[in-house]
Amino acid sequence: MHMKSRPAAVKFRQSLFWDVDPKTIDPKKHARYIIERILELGNDREVRWAFHRYPKRIIRDVLFLPRVQLRGKSKALWSLVLK
């Protein structure tokens, strides 16, 4: 997975990653998990961070994975944005 130049670190909200300790999340190792959560529940700052951190192709690939954890409306929105 190719990463873009490092954007400023982001402090993930506990409410975004309620099921894990946000400090233990590795942006490279847990890219799919992070992208799914941000596309579904992220705020503007987190979405901008993700689009600076990950190539658009990677975000699109996650969006169209068979078992992606996004609601239908969220998936439809991001499908249009990532067209």
Order of alpha helices (4+ residues) and beta strands (2+ residues): alpha-alpha-alpha-alpha
